[in-house]
Amino acid sequence: MGRKLVRDHVPGLEEKDLAIAGTIEMRRLFRAKLLEEYEEWLQAVDEGNDSGMVEELADLYELVFGMTAYCGQSMQEVTTHALAKMESHGGFYDRIVWTKAADKLGSKVLSPLTLDAVAAEAIRAHYKHAASGGSFLDPGLTVTQRLAALMEEVGEVGRELTYDNTQDNNKLVKELIHVANVALTWVEFLEGGGRPELFVYQGGGS
Ligand SMILES: [Mg+2]
């Protein structure tokens, strides 16, 4: 269970289970939905499912309409740009690959291994603290609790660098990941994420 973007008139969804997203939340919702539809398209391609593939492309197509409206632009504008670029640069039909492309930072600025380590720490910490109501995945955690936890973890980093310093990089990395866990789970919560459903099973938290 969680928040995900759906079409405006999906039959069978209960009114009480629906909410209206804010402007900032829409950004992450669009991103998640794009990735979801892309994965569905890829699966249809892998299965050789031609009608399914067209269906997923239609979903992606509709997302382009939605994102255009989100920016207050018209599809006519998008089409004009698309045609002009097609004329000057061509499309994506000939499988041309440029082999000297610079690595763009973008989402790759942090390695997936680092991000995975933070996610793994979030899960580990959740199972350790959920029962006592202190999981960072709990949307009910107060700002004061989050700040206190963050300061404590920052303190642990400081301790690794000062009198208890064992010159152990692994320990320092571990403590920095703890800091990242508290910070990133806080960001998730502020951005409309958080995983309240985890607490249905844990019986802890808010
Ligand atoms: Mg789809």
Residues whose N, C-alpha, C, O or C-beta is under 5 A from the ligand:
A	BS01	MG	E37 E40 E56 D59
